[in-house]
Amino acid sequence: MEGVGDESASAASPVNKWIFDLSRLYQYYLDKTTPLSVPRWVGTLALVIVYALRVYYIQGFYIISYGLGIYILNLLIGFLSPLTDPEMEASSGALLPTKGSDEFKPFIRRLPEFKFWYSFTKAFCIAFVMTFFSAFDVPVFWPILLCYWIVLFVLTMRRQIAHMIKYKYVPFNIGKQRYGGKKPSASSSGRKD
């Protein structure tokens, strides 16, 4: 009996090592893509187009697309929301700065851009794989799902935009003032006369 357990333990060790090495390699390449936001999003856009073409040509899997849309909407809300909700801080007395003399508090997202991209891409990959299994092709009347999703999107975004206006925060860098670092002067080039 002891020999059977020893054989399975020794057989599992190379498999576990291979899985560990594969996950480390995956994490290595994922870490290398962190500063490359534009190429990451271009690749994700290509994946979204491939998924949309597959759903269009198959004429099915609308329930998968609807679920994907709800999940993406949830991610978008997290991406547009601040880390600490001003409505919760209002009860404790701490508020976002409203005057120039108030303390500056930078906008920190509840869901950072990289995690948003990663979850977005992973969701499309999972949905794409699900389109290969006919069990997920539930027959539905897709225009109703589309109308319901559009109504849900409009209501959710209206609420989120009202929240942004009420607490005066902008989750995007567009139009914000940028400050550069101190530029080295010609006299401080390191030369001694």
N, C-alpha and C positions, 0 to 999 in steps of 0.2 A: 504494500500500500504506500509506503514512503517513496518508492521509486516513481510512482505515477505523479505525485505532487511535485517532486523535484524536476521532472521533465517538463511539466507545464510551466513552472516558474522560470526555467532556463529558456523555454521557447517564448515566453511573454517578454522577457528582458530585451531581446533584439527588436521586437515590435514596439515596445515602449520607447526604446532609444530612438528608433526611426521616427516615431510620432513626435517625440520631443525635439529631435533635430529639424524635422519639417516645420514644426510650429515656431522654432527659433528663426529659421530662414524666412518664414512668412512675416514674422514680426520685424526682422531686419529690413526687408524691403518695404514694409509698411512705414517704418520709421524714416526711411530714406525719402519717401514721398511727402512727408509732413510739410516741408517748406515749399513744395511745388503745387500750390493751390490751383493754378490755371490748368496745367496738364491733367491734374486729378479730375477736375470738373469736365474737361473735354472728353476724357475717357468715360466718365459716367454718362455724359450726354450721348456718346456713341452707344453705350449699353441701353439707355432709355429708348433710343431710336430703334435698335434691334428688337427690343421687347415690344414696342408699339407696332412695328411691322409684323412681328409674329402673331400678335393678337388680331391685327387687321386681316391678315391673310387666312388665318384659321377660322375667323369669325366666331370666336368663342372665348371662354375664360374671362367673361366680363365680371364675374363675382370676385375673381382674383384681382383684377384691376381696380375694382371698387375698394376692396380691402386695402390694397396698396395705396390708393389715393387717401384713404382715411389715415393710414399710418404716416404718410408723407405730410399730411396736414398737421398731425400731432407733432412731428419733428419740427415743422416750420414754426409752430407756436413756441416750442422750447427755444428755437434759434432766435426768435424775435423778442423773447422775454428776458428781463434782467434777472440776474442770479438771486438777488433779494427783492421780493415783491414790495413795492412802495406802499401798497395797501396794508400789508402786514406791519411795515415799519411805522405807518401813520399811527397805529394804535400804541406803539411804544414810544412815540415822540420823535424818532429819527426820520427826517424827510430828505428827499433829493434837493440839491441846491436850486433855488429859484431866482436868487439875486447874484450879482457879480461878487458881492462881498462874502457869500456863503462858501463853505469849503467845497473844493472840486472833488467830485466822485466820478471816476471813469465808468463807462458802461461795460459791465461784465455780463456776458450771456449766460443763461442757464444751461444751454447746450452749445459748447464751443464749435467753431466751424469745422474742425477736423472730425469730431465725433458726429456732427450732422452729416458731413460727406460720407463717412464710413457707414453709418446706419442707413443712409439713403441708398448707397451703392449696394450694400448687403441685401436690402429689401428688394431691389430690382433683380439681383441675382437669384434670390430665393423664389421670387415670382416667376422668373424666366424658367427655372427648373420645374416649377409646378405646372407650367404649360405643357410639359411632356407627359403628364399623367391625366388620363381622361376622367378619373374620379373627381377631379377638381373642376371639371367643366359642367357646372350646374346651369341648366337652362333658365335664363332670366330675360326679361324685357329690358335691354340695356338703356334705352332712353330715360326710363324712370330712374334708374340708378344714377345716370349722369346728371339729371335735373336735381335729384336729391343731393348729390355731392356738390354741385354748384351752389345750391342754396346754403348748405352747410359751410362751404368755403366763404361765401359772402358774409354770412352772419358772424362767423368766427373772426374773420379779418376786420370787420367793422368794429367788433368788440376790442380787438387787439389795437387797432389804430386809435380808438377812443382812449384806451389805456395809455398809449404813447403820448397823446396830446394832453391828457389830464396831468401826467407826471413829467412831461417835458423831457423825454429822452428819445434819442434817435439811434437805432441799432446798426446804422450803416456809417461808413466813413466818408461817404459822398457829401461834399460841401463842408466838411469839418476842417478847421484850421490845422495845418501841420507845422510842427516845430522841428527845425533841423538842429543837429548837434553843433557844437562850437567848431568853426572852421579854423584850421591852423593858419597862423599869419606867416608872412614871408620872413619876418625877423626871428621867429622861433623855429627855424628849420634845423637847429642843432649845430650851426656853424659858430665857431668862436673866432673873433677877430683879434 
